[in-house]
Amino acid sequence: MTDPRISGAKLWLRRRDYILISSALAGVVALAWAYLYYLTLDMARMAMPTMDMGTMAGMREWSTADFALMFLMWSMMMVGMMVPTAMRTVLIYASIARHANNQGTPIAATYWFAVGYLLVWTIFSLAATLVQGALDNWGLLSPMMVSTSATFGAALLIAAGLYQLTPWKDVCLKHCQSPAVYLASRFKPGIGGAIGLGFGHGVYCLGCCWAIMALLFLGGVMNLLWIAAITGFVLGEKLLPPRLRLARASGLAMVACGVVFLVYA
């Protein structure tokens, strides 16, 4: 029979690991949201009538510093939005890693998996920054990074809604809802294996969420309530039972709202 003291020790170690990992991820998310909150306050101050609006990015050509700051903003935003939705998957990886270590086939630490996952969203942040710069040049965004065109806003809604109805969305969402099989079947030893596994999961996550992220340009890239609403929606898609078909229902609703925007623009 198994010594109950050994079983109790293993259970305690498992709980300790979960607490440490969850706390670390929560701390990273809290720092990201604190940074976004600081930026929001700073932008609100700059938008006061007494300030020179021409000094804000979006009213003039971006400098290298503007681009770097916007890229940092997007990167922090993706950390704040996407890490909560990936926390369950990170904990599953940690469980698989612990089991592998107990079986004598250790794999890389959990944070390397997280690095691979965040690498995908860092690349996305770079692409989003480039898109934002182009939209600024075309006059489609206000200095507060909100769509200035009802037609553009409607197009974003319709495009995001249509993507919600595609088979690509279904495949990526199913992966994000049930990542355990993917993690257990594809993990490899070493840091490269962990990063690659995290990167692969991040690609599925990007495929699931990129169109929803584009709606940040509709409600405001620095609108914290809008950011929180999108984060909650993405989290709900991944955690709620698949039978609710949230993606399909939301897709139809987005298309309908987009059509209404076009009609009454």
N, C-alpha and C positions, 0 to 999 in steps of 0.2 A: 504493500500500500504506500501511497505517496505521503510523505511526512507533511502534515497540515501546516507546519511552520514554514516549510519550503514553499508550499502553495500560497500561503499568506504573504511571504516575502515577494514572490513573483507578482502577486496582485498589487502589492504596495508599489513596487517598481513601475508597473504598468501605469498605475494612476499617477505616480509622480511624473513620469514622462509626459503623459497627456496634459497634466497641469502646467509643466514647464513649457511645452510646445505651444499650448493654447495661450499661455500668458505672454510668451515672446511674440506670437503673431498679433495678439490683441494690442500689445505695446507698439508694434510697428504701425498698425492701423491707426491707433490713437495719435501717434506723431504725425502721420500723413494728414489726418483730418485737422489737427491743430495747425499745420502749415497752411492748409486750404483756408481755414478760418482767418488766419492772419492775412493771407492774400486778399480775401474778400473785404476785410476791413480797410486794407491799404487801398484797394481799388475804389471803394466807396468814398474814401477821403479824396482821392485824385479826381473823382467825378463831381465834386462840389462845384457850384457855379463860380466860386472865386478862383478856381484853379484853371490853368491853361490847358484846355482839352487837346490842343495840338501836341502836347508833350506825351500823350498816351499812345502806346502801340495800338495800331488800328486806325489812327488818324494821320500816320506818317509811315514812311518806309521803315521796315524793321532793320535794326542794327544786329550785329552778331550777338550782342548782349541780350537784346529783346528775344531773339530766337532761343538762346540758351535758357533764359528765364521761363519762356513758354514751354520749352521741352521739359524743364524741371517740374513745372506746374502739372503738365499732363502725366508725367511719371508718378508724381506723388498722388495724383487723383486716381490713377489706375491701382496703385497700392491700396489706397483707402477703399476703393470700390470692389476690387477683385479678390484681394486676400480673404475677406470674410466669406466669399462664395467658394473658396478653395480650401477652407480650413478642414472640412470633413475629409477631403482627399489627402491632405497632408497628414492627418492623423492615421488614415488607413495605411499610407506609406510607412509611417513610423511603426505601426503594428507589424507590417510585413518585414521591415528591417529588423525588428526585435526578434521575430520568429526565425529569420535567417541567421542572425547572430547565435541564437540558441542551438541551431542545427549545425553550427560550425562553418557556415558560408556567409560571412559578414558582407554587407553592402554598405555603401557610403551613408554618412549621416543625413538626417532628414533635411537639414538646412540646404544641402546641395540640391535636393529635389526642388525646394522652394526657389532657389536661385534660377534653375532651369525654367520654372514656371514664370517667374517675374521677367526673365529675359524676353519672352514672347511679348509681354505687355510693355516692355521698354521699347521694343521695335515698333509696336503699335503706337506708342506715344510719339516717337519720331515721325511716323507717317501722319499722325493727327496734327502735329505741329506744322508740318508742311502744308497740309490741307487748310489749316486755319490761316496760314499766311496767304495762301491763294485766295481764300474767301475774303480776307481783309482787302486785298488788292482789288478785288472785283466789287467791293462795296456792299457785300452781303451780310456783314457782321457789324454790330455797333461796337463802340469802345468797351462795353461791358460784355462783349462776346455773345450777343443774342442775335438771332436772325432778324434782319431788317426787311425781309421780303416775305410776304404771305405765300407767294408762289413757291419760293424756295422751301419754306417751312412745310408746305403741303407735300412737296416732292419728297422731303425727308420722311414724313409720316407714311406716305404711300409706299416708298421703297422699303422702309423698315417693316411695314405690315406685310408686304408681299414676301419678303424674305422669311418671315415667321411661318409661312405656309409651304416652304420648299422642303424637299427631301434632305438637302444639306443641313438645314436647321434641325430636322428630326434626328439625323445621325449624330450630330454634335451634341444635341441636348441629351439623347439617350446615354451617350458616353459620360457626360457630366453628372447625370442622375445616378449612374451605376458604374463608378470607375474602378471598383475592386478587381474585377476580372482583368482589365487592362493592366493594372499595376502588378498583379500577381504573375501574369503570363509574360510580361516584357521586361521585368527588372533585370539589371545586369550589375555585376560587381564593379566597384571602383567609382571614383568621382564622376568620370565621364558618363558612366551608365546612369547614375542618379540625375545628373543634369539633363541628359538626353530624355530620360523618362519624364522629368518635370516639364521639359520643353514640349514633348509630344502631347502631354495633357494640356499644356497651355495653348497649343494650336487648336485642339478640339474646343477649348473654352473660348478662344477667339472666334472660331467658326460659329459658335453658339450666340455670341454677344455683340459682334462688331456693329451690326446694323442698329441695335439698341443704343450703343455708345454714340452713334452718329446723331441721335436725338438730343445730345448735349448741346448741339448748335441751335436747336429749336428753343429750348427752355432757358438756356444760358449756361455757358461753360463754367462760370463761377457762381452759379446759383446753388447754394448749398442744399436747399430744400429739394431742388430738382435732381441734384446729384444723389441725395439720399433716397429719393423716390425710385430712381433708376436702379440703384444698388439693391433696394428692397425687392424690386420686380425681378431682377436677375437671380437673387437669392431664392425667391419664391419659385421661379421656374425650375431651379435645380433641386429643391428640397421637397416641394409639394408632390403628392402622388401623381404619376404620369396620367392616370385615368381622368384627371381634371382637364387635361388638354388646354392648359393655360396659354401655350404658344399659339395654338390655332385661334382661340377666342380673342386674344390680344391682337393678333395679326389682322383679323377682320375688323376689330374696333379701330385700329390705326388707319387702315385703308379708308374706312367710313369717315373718320375725322379729317383725313387728308382731302377727301372729296368735298366735304363741307367747307374746308378752308378755301379750296379752289373756287367753289361756287360763290362764296361770299367775300372773296378777296377784293 
